[in-house]
Amino acid sequence: MLDIKFIRENKDLVKEAARKKYIDVDIDELIEVDDKRRELLSRVEKKRAEQNAVSDAISAGVTDRERNTLIDKMRILKEELQVEEEELKHTMSVWREIMLQVPNVPDMSVPEGNSDGDNKEIKVWGEKPTFSFTPKSHIDIMTHLDMADFKRGVKVSGFRGYFLKNDGALLSYAIWNYAQDFFLARGFTPMIVPAIVRRSNLYGTGHLPNEAEDLYKTQDEDFFAGTAEVATMGYYADEVIDGSKLPIKFLSFSPCYRREAGSHGKDTKGLIRVHEFFKIEQVILCEAAHDESVKWHEWLNRNAEEFIESLGIPYHTVINCGGDVGLSQVKKYDIELWVPMEKKYREISSASYFHDFQTRRFNIKYRDQNGKVQYAHSLNCTAIPTPRILVSLVENFQREDGSVVIPKVLRKYMNKDAIGTETPKAAA
């Protein structure tokens, strides 16, 4: 959330941010509502002060006649105050609703564009495989090798359901264990975080109100989060952190849930878009300086790139355009892996920084070396999601005999070099 003072002083800049991000919000209306909010707040505070003064006068010992006059005045003040408090309550509700739609200001380097098709490629790594045989999709490969069961997944879980089994399950475990070793060596604090979170946490990260249709909800009006970032950011809500502890770097793991509400008819088979998955997320809180945010943003994204490079999977990195940068983000990179059977890259990781947009909503502050208290800056970047990573892994490393080569860095966790070199077991 932007500071209303900043919005008032930089109205044209905020309007331009909304235009670039394709977000429909009326900044002029917000200023008008804020003017009314300020006026009502002033009037309410003035009447409360008058009410307190009359109450003190009644208690000070006065004649019966004066007391009756003061009581009449108190009654009138109470009625007027009640009316203005109701008006202030309504105005505050409208003000908050508009404020939640005001976007963060994107960095100047964010390109124009209204969808992910307008994102700009800034890096390409690895050689795309060429096959001397007819390659198969990850669905066919994993079904043949008994690594997954999609039919029974749908039977048990419904649309987009899946089972990972045998080497499919073990490969996921291997990726988690390797990711833990890889990222913790870079100074992260490991966390397993809640997947069920209160509504306020999703407002804090900026996933609400605009992503409500893509979220699963409990009967108690709590939500299943679609990323470990949500719970991790709530960890320090309403706290003042000792500035000497910054940057704080979390490596958070959780199951994740998304309804994929806007993707009917897209990727309905396989592991690209599923309702239930697992993600390891990098989250950083740092001091409130733009240069610090930029530095850690590049660092986080490079961590994810190096992890993918160590697996040997071809990828490219894009800088997201204005229309594909979320409400709360200043700048965002996506890393996309090559999917041979689709002949295109598919997203595997996103790295974003937010300045103090999220921490204002969460009320996360720190005390700097001069004793000044200010809002921290926040950043996050996907370390790795499963099972989506398996799509590119098995398709890129498939062999003519139907087996799949295991990346070298994962072999010690799997205790073998390939999947399917032995006769696969028949499905039970």
C-alpha positions as CSV (number, residue, x, y, z in Angstrom):
1,M,0.0,0.0,0.0
2,L,1.3,3.4,-0.9
3,D,1.3,6.2,1.7
4,I,-1.6,8.5,1.1
5,K,0.7,11.5,1.6
6,F,2.9,10.1,-1.3
7,I,-0.2,9.6,-3.5
8,R,-1.4,13.2,-2.8
9,E,2.0,14.7,-3.6
10,N,2.6,12.5,-6.7
11,K,-0.9,12.1,-8.1
12,D,0.3,12.1,-11.8
13,L,3.0,9.5,-11.1
14,V,0.5,7.2,-9.5
15,K,-2.0,7.7,-12.3
16,E,0.8,6.7,-14.7
17,A,1.5,3.6,-12.6
18,A,-2.1,2.5,-12.9
19,R,-2.1,3.1,-16.7
20,K,1.1,1.1,-17.2
21,K,-0.2,-1.8,-15.1
22,Y,-3.7,-1.7,-16.7
23,I,-5.3,-1.2,-13.3
24,D,-8.6,0.7,-13.2
25,V,-8.5,3.0,-10.2
26,D,-9.7,6.7,-9.9
27,I,-7.0,8.6,-8.2
28,D,-9.0,11.9,-8.3
29,E,-11.9,10.2,-6.6
30,L,-9.5,8.9,-3.9
31,I,-8.2,12.5,-3.3
32,E,-11.8,13.7,-2.9
33,V,-12.6,10.9,-0.5
34,D,-9.4,11.6,1.4
35,D,-10.3,15.3,1.7
36,K,-13.7,14.3,3.1
37,R,-12.1,11.8,5.5
38,R,-9.7,14.4,6.8
39,E,-12.5,16.9,7.3
40,L,-14.8,14.4,9.1
41,L,-11.9,13.2,11.3
42,S,-11.2,16.8,12.3
43,R,-14.8,17.4,13.1
44,V,-15.2,14.2,15.1
45,E,-12.0,14.9,17.1
46,K,-13.2,18.4,17.8
47,K,-16.6,17.2,19.1
48,R,-15.0,14.5,21.2
49,A,-12.8,17.2,22.8
50,E,-15.9,19.3,23.4
51,Q,-17.7,16.3,24.9
52,N,-14.7,15.7,27.3
53,A,-14.7,19.3,28.3
54,V,-18.4,19.3,29.2
55,S,-18.0,16.0,31.1
56,D,-15.2,17.6,33.1
57,A,-17.3,20.7,33.8
58,I,-20.2,18.5,35.1
59,S,-17.8,16.7,37.4
60,A,-16.3,19.9,38.7
61,G,-19.2,20.8,40.9
62,V,-21.8,23.2,39.5
63,T,-25.2,24.4,40.4
64,D,-28.2,22.3,39.5
65,R,-29.2,24.8,36.8
66,E,-25.8,24.8,35.3
67,R,-25.7,21.0,35.5
68,N,-28.9,20.7,33.6
69,T,-27.7,23.0,30.9
70,L,-24.5,21.1,30.5
71,I,-26.4,17.8,30.4
72,D,-28.5,19.1,27.6
73,K,-25.4,20.3,25.8
74,M,-23.8,16.8,26.3
75,R,-26.9,15.1,24.8
76,I,-26.8,17.4,21.7
77,L,-23.1,16.8,21.3
78,K,-23.6,13.0,21.6
79,E,-26.3,13.0,18.9
80,E,-24.2,15.1,16.5
81,L,-21.1,13.0,17.2
82,Q,-23.0,9.8,16.5
83,V,-24.1,11.1,13.1
84,E,-20.6,12.2,12.1
85,E,-19.0,9.0,13.4
86,E,-21.3,7.0,11.2
87,E,-20.4,9.2,8.2
88,L,-16.7,8.9,9.0
89,K,-17.1,5.1,9.2
90,H,-18.7,5.0,5.8
91,T,-16.1,7.3,4.3
92,M,-13.3,5.3,5.8
93,S,-14.8,2.1,4.2
94,V,-14.8,3.8,0.7
95,W,-11.3,5.2,1.3
96,R,-9.9,1.8,2.2
97,E,-11.6,0.1,-0.8
98,I,-10.0,2.6,-3.2
99,M,-6.6,2.5,-1.4
100,L,-6.4,-1.3,-1.9
101,Q,-6.7,-0.8,-5.6
102,V,-3.9,1.8,-5.9
103,P,-0.9,0.1,-7.5
104,N,2.7,0.3,-6.6
105,V,4.8,2.5,-8.9
106,P,6.7,0.2,-11.4
107,D,10.4,0.8,-12.0
108,M,11.3,2.8,-15.1
109,S,13.0,-0.3,-16.6
110,V,9.6,-2.2,-16.7
111,P,8.6,-2.3,-20.4
112,E,5.2,-1.4,-21.8
113,G,2.7,-4.2,-22.5
114,N,-0.6,-5.6,-21.3
115,S,0.1,-9.4,-21.1
116,D,2.9,-11.9,-20.6
117,G,3.3,-12.0,-24.4
118,D,4.8,-8.5,-24.1
119,N,7.5,-9.5,-21.6
120,K,11.1,-8.9,-22.8
121,E,13.7,-11.7,-23.0
122,I,16.9,-10.6,-21.3
123,K,18.8,-13.9,-21.1
124,V,18.9,-17.3,-22.7
125,W,20.8,-20.2,-21.2
126,G,21.5,-23.8,-22.3
127,E,21.1,-25.7,-25.5
128,K,17.6,-27.0,-26.4
129,P,17.8,-30.8,-27.0
130,T,17.5,-32.2,-30.4
131,F,16.1,-35.7,-30.7
132,S,17.0,-38.4,-33.2
133,F,13.7,-40.1,-32.3
134,T,10.1,-39.0,-31.8
135,P,10.1,-37.4,-28.3
136,K,7.2,-38.0,-25.8
137,S,5.3,-35.6,-23.5
138,H,5.9,-35.7,-19.8
139,I,2.5,-37.3,-19.4
140,D,3.4,-40.3,-21.6
141,I,6.9,-40.6,-20.2
142,M,5.8,-40.6,-16.5
143,T,2.8,-42.9,-17.2
144,H,5.0,-45.4,-19.0
145,L,7.6,-45.4,-16.3
146,D,4.9,-45.6,-13.6
147,M,6.1,-42.3,-12.1
148,A,2.6,-40.8,-12.1
149,D,-1.0,-41.8,-12.3
150,F,-3.2,-39.1,-13.8
151,K,-6.4,-41.1,-14.2
152,R,-6.6,-42.2,-10.6
153,G,-5.6,-38.6,-9.6
154,V,-8.7,-37.3,-11.3
155,K,-10.8,-40.1,-9.8
156,V,-9.6,-39.2,-6.3
157,S,-9.1,-35.5,-6.4
158,G,-11.1,-34.3,-9.4
159,F,-10.1,-32.1,-12.3
160,R,-6.3,-31.6,-12.5
161,G,-5.7,-34.2,-9.9
162,Y,-2.6,-36.5,-10.0
163,F,-0.6,-39.1,-8.1
164,L,3.2,-39.1,-8.1
165,K,4.6,-42.5,-7.3
166,N,7.8,-44.6,-7.4
167,D,10.5,-42.5,-9.1
168,G,8.1,-39.7,-9.6
169,A,7.7,-39.2,-5.9
170,L,11.4,-39.9,-5.2
171,L,12.4,-37.4,-7.8
172,S,10.3,-34.7,-6.1
173,Y,11.9,-35.6,-2.8
174,A,15.4,-35.4,-4.4
175,I,14.6,-31.9,-5.8
176,W,13.4,-30.7,-2.3
177,N,16.5,-32.1,-0.6
178,Y,18.9,-30.7,-3.2
179,A,17.1,-27.3,-3.1
180,Q,17.5,-27.3,0.7
181,D,21.2,-27.9,0.4
182,F,21.7,-25.5,-2.4
183,F,19.8,-22.5,-1.0
184,L,20.7,-22.9,2.7
185,A,24.3,-22.6,1.7
186,R,23.5,-19.0,0.8
187,G,22.5,-17.9,4.2
188,F,18.7,-18.5,4.4
189,T,16.8,-19.5,7.5
190,P,14.6,-22.6,6.7
191,M,10.9,-22.4,7.5
192,I,7.9,-24.7,7.0
193,V,5.0,-22.3,7.0
194,P,1.2,-22.6,7.3
195,A,-0.8,-23.1,4.1
196,I,-4.0,-21.9,5.7
197,V,-3.8,-18.2,6.5
198,R,-6.1,-15.4,7.6
199,R,-7.6,-13.1,5.1
200,S,-5.4,-10.2,6.3
201,N,-2.3,-11.9,5.1
202,L,-3.5,-12.0,1.5
203,Y,-4.4,-8.4,1.7
204,G,-1.0,-7.8,3.1
205,T,0.8,-9.4,0.2
206,G,-1.5,-7.9,-2.4
207,H,-3.2,-11.1,-3.5
208,L,-6.5,-9.8,-2.3
209,P,-8.9,-8.3,-3.3
210,N,-8.1,-8.9,-7.1
211,E,-7.2,-12.6,-6.9
212,A,-10.2,-13.8,-4.8
213,E,-11.5,-16.1,-7.6
214,D,-8.2,-18.0,-7.7
215,L,-8.1,-18.8,-3.9
216,Y,-9.6,-21.7,-2.0
217,K,-11.5,-20.7,1.1
218,T,-12.3,-22.6,4.3
219,Q,-15.7,-22.6,6.0
220,D,-14.3,-20.3,8.6
221,E,-13.4,-17.7,5.9
222,D,-9.7,-18.4,6.1
223,F,-7.8,-19.1,2.9
224,F,-5.4,-21.7,1.4
225,A,-2.4,-19.8,0.2
226,G,-1.0,-20.2,-3.3
227,T,2.6,-19.4,-2.2
228,A,4.7,-19.7,1.0
229,E,5.3,-15.9,0.6
230,V,1.9,-15.2,2.2
231,A,2.5,-16.8,5.6
232,T,6.2,-15.8,5.6
233,M,5.4,-12.1,5.2
234,G,2.9,-12.4,8.1
235,Y,5.6,-13.7,10.4
236,Y,6.8,-10.2,11.5
237,A,3.4,-8.4,11.1
238,D,2.9,-5.6,13.6
239,E,6.5,-5.9,14.9
240,V,9.5,-3.6,15.0
241,I,12.7,-5.5,14.0
242,D,16.2,-4.7,15.2
243,G,17.8,-3.2,12.1
244,S,21.0,-4.9,12.8
245,K,19.3,-8.2,11.9
246,L,18.6,-7.1,8.3
247,P,18.6,-8.5,5.7
248,I,16.4,-11.3,7.0
249,K,16.4,-14.2,4.5
250,F,13.8,-17.0,4.7
251,L,13.6,-20.2,2.7
252,S,10.0,-21.2,3.2
253,F,8.3,-24.4,2.2
254,S,4.6,-25.2,2.0
255,P,1.9,-26.9,0.1
256,C,0.1,-24.5,-2.2
257,Y,-3.4,-24.3,-3.6
258,R,-4.8,-22.4,-6.6
259,R,-8.1,-22.8,-8.3
260,E,-6.7,-21.7,-11.7
261,A,-9.9,-19.8,-12.2
262,G,-8.9,-17.9,-15.3
263,S,-7.4,-20.9,-17.1
264,H,-10.3,-23.1,-18.1
265,G,-9.3,-25.1,-21.2
266,K,-5.6,-24.4,-20.7
267,D,-3.1,-27.1,-19.7
268,T,-5.9,-29.4,-18.5
269,K,-3.7,-32.4,-18.6
270,G,-0.4,-33.1,-16.9
271,L,1.5,-31.2,-14.3
272,I,1.7,-27.6,-15.7
273,R,-1.4,-26.3,-14.0
274,V,-2.5,-28.2,-11.0
275,H,-4.7,-27.2,-8.0
276,E,-2.3,-28.6,-5.4
277,F,1.4,-28.3,-5.5
278,F,4.5,-27.6,-3.4
279,K,6.8,-24.6,-3.4
280,I,10.1,-23.5,-1.8
281,E,10.2,-19.7,-1.7
282,Q,13.0,-17.2,-1.1
283,V,11.7,-14.2,1.0
284,I,13.8,-11.2,2.1
285,L,13.2,-8.2,4.4
286,C,15.9,-5.5,3.9
287,E,16.5,-1.9,4.9
288,A,14.4,0.8,3.2
289,A,16.7,1.8,0.3
290,H,16.0,1.4,-3.4
291,D,19.6,0.3,-4.1
292,E,19.3,-2.4,-1.4
293,S,16.0,-3.7,-3.0
294,V,17.6,-3.7,-6.5
295,K,20.7,-5.6,-5.2
296,W,18.7,-8.3,-3.4
297,H,16.3,-8.6,-6.3
298,E,19.1,-9.4,-8.7
299,W,20.7,-11.8,-6.1
300,L,17.4,-13.7,-5.6
301,N,16.8,-14.1,-9.3
302,R,20.4,-15.3,-9.9
303,N,20.0,-17.9,-7.1
304,A,17.1,-19.4,-9.0
305,E,18.9,-19.2,-12.3
306,E,22.0,-21.0,-10.9
307,F,19.8,-23.7,-9.4
308,I,18.2,-24.3,-12.8
309,E,21.7,-24.3,-14.5
310,S,22.9,-26.9,-12.0
311,L,20.1,-29.1,-13.2
312,G,21.1,-28.5,-16.8
313,I,17.6,-27.5,-18.0
314,P,17.6,-24.8,-20.8
315,Y,15.8,-21.6,-19.8
316,H,15.4,-18.0,-20.5
317,T,14.7,-15.0,-18.2
318,V,12.3,-12.2,-19.0
319,I,11.5,-8.9,-17.5
320,N,7.8,-8.6,-17.0
321,C,5.9,-5.8,-18.8
322,G,3.6,-3.4,-16.9
323,G,0.4,-5.4,-17.6
324,D,2.1,-8.6,-16.2
325,V,3.5,-6.9,-13.1
326,G,1.2,-7.3,-10.2
327,L,-0.5,-4.6,-8.2
328,S,2.1,-4.6,-5.4
329,Q,5.3,-5.2,-7.4
330,V,7.9,-2.6,-8.5
331,K,9.7,-5.0,-10.8
332,K,9.5,-8.7,-11.7
333,Y,11.6,-11.3,-13.5
334,D,10.3,-14.6,-14.7
335,I,12.5,-17.6,-15.4
336,E,10.9,-20.0,-17.9
337,L,12.1,-23.5,-18.7
338,W,12.1,-25.1,-22.2
339,V,9.3,-27.6,-22.7
340,P,10.3,-29.6,-25.8
341,M,6.9,-31.0,-26.6
342,E,5.3,-27.6,-26.5
343,K,8.2,-26.0,-28.2
344,K,8.1,-23.0,-25.9
345,Y,9.3,-21.8,-22.5
346,R,7.1,-22.1,-19.4
347,E,7.4,-20.2,-16.2
348,I,9.1,-21.9,-13.3
349,S,10.1,-18.9,-11.0
350,S,9.2,-15.3,-10.4
351,A,11.4,-12.7,-8.6
352,S,9.8,-9.5,-7.4
353,Y,10.5,-6.5,-5.2
354,F,8.0,-4.3,-3.5
355,H,9.7,-1.5,-1.6
356,D,7.5,-0.9,1.4
357,F,4.2,-1.6,-0.3
358,Q,3.7,-5.0,1.5
359,T,5.3,-4.0,4.8
360,R,3.0,-1.0,5.2
361,R,0.0,-3.3,4.9
362,F,1.6,-5.8,7.4
363,N,3.0,-3.0,9.6
364,I,6.5,-4.4,9.5
365,K,9.0,-1.9,10.7
366,Y,12.7,-1.8,11.8
367,R,14.7,0.5,13.9
368,D,17.8,1.7,12.1
369,Q,21.2,2.6,13.7
370,N,20.1,6.1,14.4
371,G,17.0,4.9,16.2
372,K,14.6,5.9,13.5
373,V,11.7,3.5,12.9
374,Q,10.7,2.9,9.3
375,Y,9.0,0.3,7.1
376,A,11.3,-2.4,5.8
377,H,11.4,-3.4,2.1
378,S,10.3,-6.9,1.0
379,L,11.3,-9.2,-1.9
380,N,10.5,-12.7,-2.9
381,C,11.5,-15.3,-5.5
382,T,10.5,-18.8,-6.2
383,A,13.3,-21.3,-5.4
384,I,11.5,-24.2,-7.0
385,P,8.0,-25.5,-7.5
386,T,7.0,-29.2,-7.7
387,P,5.7,-31.0,-9.6
388,R,5.9,-28.4,-12.4
389,I,9.7,-28.7,-12.6
390,L,9.2,-32.4,-13.5
391,V,7.7,-31.4,-16.9
392,S,10.8,-29.9,-18.3
393,L,13.1,-32.3,-16.5
394,V,11.7,-35.5,-17.9
395,E,11.0,-34.1,-21.4
396,N,14.5,-32.6,-21.8
397,F,16.3,-35.6,-20.5
398,Q,14.3,-38.4,-22.1
399,R,16.1,-41.1,-24.2
400,E,15.1,-43.2,-27.2
401,D,14.6,-46.3,-25.0
402,G,12.0,-44.5,-22.9
403,S,14.3,-43.8,-20.0
404,V,15.1,-40.5,-18.4
405,V,18.6,-39.3,-17.4
406,I,18.7,-37.9,-13.9
407,P,20.7,-34.6,-13.6
408,K,24.1,-35.2,-11.9
409,V,23.3,-33.1,-8.9
410,L,20.3,-35.2,-8.1
411,R,21.9,-38.6,-8.5
412,K,23.2,-38.9,-4.9
413,Y,19.6,-38.3,-3.7
414,M,18.2,-40.9,-6.1
415,N,21.0,-43.5,-5.8
416,K,21.0,-44.0,-9.6
417,D,21.8,-42.3,-12.9
418,A,18.6,-42.8,-14.8
419,I,14.9,-43.7,-14.5
420,G,13.6,-46.6,-16.5
421,T,16.9,-48.4,-17.3
422,E,15.3,-51.5,-15.6
423,T,11.9,-52.9,-16.7
424,P,9.3,-50.6,-15.2
425,K,6.9,-52.2,-12.7
426,A,3.4,-52.7,-13.9
427,A,0.9,-50.4,-12.3
428,A,-1.0,-52.0,-9.5
